């Protein structure tokens, strides 16, 4: 179960690329752009079994993330920048879809 959260959150940067979303791949020695982040707990982001950093990133979103499109969700959150209520709605909807 994925836990997009705003409490004890870490910025999970998306390193993979998506031509459809205008995002290029990011190399291992390159800092990912903060525009492409999703809020994840520490366990799902870094340390847990099958965390985003423990496995292939797109496989993580497909399996652990229950099929979330990380690019679409990160884009929606970025566009809501400064509007906490709107960002929380996006995260809530994403969480319901992931856990459903």
C-alpha positions as CSV (number, residue, x, y, z in Angstrom):
1,X,0.0,0.0,0.0
2,X,1.4,3.4,-1.0
3,X,1.2,6.3,1.4
4,X,1.3,9.6,-0.2
5,X,1.4,11.9,2.8
6,X,2.2,15.4,3.9
7,X,3.3,14.4,7.4
8,X,6.9,13.1,8.0
9,X,7.2,13.4,4.2
10,X,10.2,13.1,2.0
11,X,10.4,14.5,-1.5
12,X,10.7,11.4,-3.7
13,X,12.2,12.7,-6.9
14,X,11.3,11.0,-10.2
15,X,14.5,10.1,-12.0
16,X,12.9,8.2,-15.0
17,X,11.9,10.0,-18.1
18,X,8.7,10.4,-20.0
19,X,8.4,11.9,-23.4
20,X,4.6,12.2,-23.0
21,X,5.2,14.5,-20.0
22,X,8.2,16.3,-21.3
23,X,10.5,14.8,-18.6
24,X,13.9,13.5,-19.5
25,X,15.9,10.7,-17.7
26,X,18.2,11.9,-14.9
27,X,21.6,10.4,-14.5
28,X,22.8,9.0,-11.2
29,X,25.3,11.8,-10.6
30,X,22.7,14.5,-11.5
31,X,20.4,16.2,-9.1
32,X,16.8,15.6,-10.2
33,X,14.6,18.6,-10.7
34,X,12.4,19.5,-7.7
35,X,9.4,19.9,-10.1
36,X,9.2,16.1,-10.4
37,X,8.6,15.0,-6.8
38,X,6.0,13.1,-4.9
39,X,5.5,13.0,-1.2
40,X,6.3,9.6,0.3
41,X,7.0,8.4,3.8
42,X,10.6,7.4,4.6
43,X,9.8,3.6,4.3
44,X,8.3,3.8,0.8
45,X,10.9,6.4,-0.4
46,X,14.2,5.0,0.9
47,X,14.4,2.3,3.5
48,X,11.6,-0.2,3.2
49,X,11.5,-3.5,1.3
50,X,10.5,-2.5,-2.2
51,X,11.0,1.2,-1.6
52,X,11.3,3.6,-4.5
53,X,15.1,3.5,-4.2
54,X,15.3,-0.2,-3.6
55,X,13.8,-1.3,-7.0
56,X,13.3,-0.1,-10.6
57,X,11.5,3.2,-10.2
58,X,8.7,2.6,-12.7
59,X,8.2,-0.9,-11.4
60,X,7.8,0.6,-7.9
61,X,5.0,2.9,-9.1
62,X,3.3,0.1,-11.1
63,X,3.4,-2.5,-8.3
64,X,3.8,-0.8,-4.9
65,X,2.2,2.4,-6.1
66,X,-0.8,0.3,-7.5
67,X,-0.4,1.7,-11.0
68,X,0.0,5.4,-10.2
69,X,1.3,7.6,-13.0
70,X,4.0,9.4,-11.1
71,X,4.5,12.0,-13.9
72,X,0.8,13.1,-14.0
73,X,0.5,13.3,-10.2
74,X,3.8,15.2,-9.8
75,X,2.7,17.6,-12.6
76,X,-0.6,18.2,-10.9
77,X,1.1,18.9,-7.5
78,X,3.6,21.3,-9.2
79,X,0.7,23.2,-10.8
80,X,-1.0,23.5,-7.4
81,X,2.1,25.1,-5.9
82,X,1.1,27.7,-3.3
83,X,-2.5,26.3,-3.1
84,X,-2.3,23.9,-0.2
85,X,-6.0,22.9,-0.4
86,X,-5.7,22.0,-4.0
87,X,-2.5,20.0,-3.5
88,X,-4.1,18.1,-0.6
89,X,-7.1,17.3,-2.9
90,X,-4.7,15.9,-5.5
91,X,-2.9,13.8,-2.9
92,X,-6.1,12.6,-1.4
93,X,-7.5,11.5,-4.7
94,X,-4.2,9.8,-5.6
95,X,-4.1,8.0,-2.3
96,X,-7.7,6.7,-2.7
97,X,-6.8,5.5,-6.2
98,X,-3.6,3.8,-5.0
99,X,-5.2,2.1,-2.1
100,X,-8.4,1.2,-3.8
